[in-house]
């Protein structure tokens, strides 16, 4: 199903952007705030 591939690519890109953003953070506590924001 092509929609599965589009969705997984979408999630993967969000995860990579979030991961890069998290790597630039200084406080691990921000990770918890981000998780509970979603």
C-alpha positions as CSV (number, residue, x, y, z in Angstrom):
1,X,0.0,0.0,0.0
2,X,1.5,3.3,-1.1
3,X,-0.1,5.2,1.8
4,X,1.9,3.1,4.3
5,X,5.1,4.2,2.6
6,X,4.1,7.8,2.6
7,X,3.1,7.7,6.2
8,X,6.3,6.0,7.3
9,X,8.5,8.5,5.4
10,X,6.5,11.3,7.0
11,X,7.1,9.8,10.5
12,X,10.7,9.2,9.7
13,X,11.3,12.8,8.7
14,X,9.6,14.1,11.8
15,X,11.7,11.7,14.0
16,X,14.9,12.8,12.3
17,X,14.1,16.5,12.7
18,X,13.1,16.0,16.3
19,X,16.2,13.9,17.0
20,X,18.5,16.6,15.5
21,X,16.6,19.3,17.6
22,X,17.0,17.2,20.7
23,X,20.7,16.7,20.1
24,X,21.1,20.5,20.2
25,X,19.3,20.8,23.5
26,X,21.2,21.2,26.8
27,X,18.5,20.0,29.2
28,X,17.3,16.4,29.2
29,X,14.1,17.7,31.0
30,X,13.1,19.3,27.7
31,X,12.7,15.8,26.3
32,X,9.9,15.1,28.8
33,X,8.2,18.4,27.9
34,X,8.3,17.6,24.2
35,X,6.9,14.1,24.7
36,X,4.0,15.4,26.8
37,X,3.4,18.2,24.3
38,X,2.4,15.5,21.8
